[in-house]
């Protein structure tokens, strides 16, 4: 079950940290309780966002940066793409900051002859925020430990707080 495996992996990493992250624990519990039923499993990119593909006048020419690729639910790539953290200066464009969510899901349906379940994509979007928060904490920890002193890593570690706050909003009972 890719959904519950993703939750377990992030929880395992978070539980190994000395400092508690109650907002992330809440979000992981929400994700566990609302996990979609297992569906098909495909090779997924796991970092599909605007910075990792090339487009020219003819359309998509390449998908870059495959080091996180894994077998998972195809909706995980759609959820990652729709995550607020990849919209940059266009939070209103839920499809990676370049299109509406409806346009992305419609385009996916046309290309794959499969209509994505919006609730499933939304669940994976929550997971994208959790995962990015964990990655941010890992990067901040690399700086804090002295293993790799870097202003970039230190600043990336700080965004975990904002992601945690956003997750509380996304998983609040009234958000459902």
N, C-alpha and C positions, 0 to 999 in steps of 0.2 A: 504494500500500500504506500505509494509515493508520498501522499499527504502526511500520513502519520510518521513515516520515516523522516520526513523533513522536520516535523515538530520535534521528534526524539533527538535528532542530530543537533538542532539548535538548543534544545533544553540541556543536553549533555554538556555542551560547551559552556552555557551560561551557569550551570550548576558547579562547574569547576572553578569559576571565578570567585575570589574572596569577597568582593563587594556585591551585595544584593542589588537587583534591578527589578523592583516590584512591578513597574509598568510593563516590562518585558515578560515577567512571569504571568501577569494577568493576560497579556496578549497571547502567550503560548497556550495557556489554559483555554482561552476562547477558541483558538485555532484547533485545539484537540477536540473540544466539544462540538465544533461546527464543521469538522473535516468532511469534505465531500466523499461520497462512496467511491471506491476504486473504479476506475474506468480504464481506457486503453493507456498503454505506456509506450512512449516513443523517445527517440534521442532528442533531447532538448538542449538549447544553448546555455541557459541559466544566467546569462548576462546580456540578453537581447534588449538593446536600447539604442537611441539615435547615435551614440558615439561608436557603435560597433557594427555599422553597416554602411556600404557605399551605394549611392544612387546616382545615376546619370539621366540624360534625356530619355533613354529607353527603359528606365526602371531600375530595379535592384540589380546590382552587378556583383556584390560580394558581401558576405557576412564574416566579420572579423572576430578575433579574440575568443577562441573556443576552449580556453583552459578550464572552464567550469562545467563543460558539457557533461551531461549525465542522463541516464534513463529516468524519465519522470512523466507526469501528466502534461500533455501539451499546453494546458491552460496555465502552467507555471510561467512559460515565456510571455504569454499575454498579460498575466498579472504583473510581472516584472516590468514590462513595457509601459503599462498603465500606471505604475506606481508614481506617486506625487514627486518623489525625489528625482525623477528623470525628466520632469517637465520644465525645469529651469525657469526661464522668465515667462513661461506661458502655462500657468497652473490651470487655466480655463480649458486647455486642450488636453484632455485626459489620455489621449493616445500618444504618449511619448513627447508631449509638448508640440506636436506637429499636426494633430488631427483630433477629431472628436472620438470618444470611445465607440460610439455607434458606427462611425466610418471604419475604424480599425476592425471591429468585430464583423462588420459587413464584408469588408475586403477579405478577411480571413475565411469567412464562409464561402465566398465566391471562389477563392483559390483552392480551398481544401474540400469543397463540396460537403462541409460539415459546419453546422451552426454552433458556435461556442455558447455554452451556458453562462449567462452573465453572472449568476451567483457563484459559480465555480471560479470564474475569472476574478471576481471580487475577493473570494477567499484567498486565492494565490496572490492577490495584490496586498492583502494584509500580511501574508507570509513574506512578501518581498520587503516590506517595511521592517519586519522583525529581522530578516536576514541581513539587510543593509545596516541595521542598528548593531547587530552582532559583529559584522565586519568592521564597522567604525570603532567599536570597543577594542577589537583585536588590534587595529592599527594604532589606536591611542596607547594600548598596553605595550606595543613594540617600542614606542617613543619613551613612555614612562619607565620602562625597565632598563633603559640605556642601551638596549641591543641595537637600536637604530635611531639615533637622535635626528629628528626631522620636524620642522615646523609644520609641514604638510600632514604628517602622521598625527601630530598633536592636535591640529585643528580638525582633522577628520574625526578623531576620537570625541570631540566636543559635539558633533552633530547627533550622537546617540541620544542625547537629552531631548532634542527636538523631535526625533523619530519616535521616541518613547511617548512623548506627549501626544503626537499625532495618532499613535496606535490606541491610546486611551480613548480618543475621540472616535476612531473608526470602529472600536469594539464595544463602545458603551451600549447598554441595553436599548436605549432609544435610537441608536444608529441602525439597528436591525429593522 
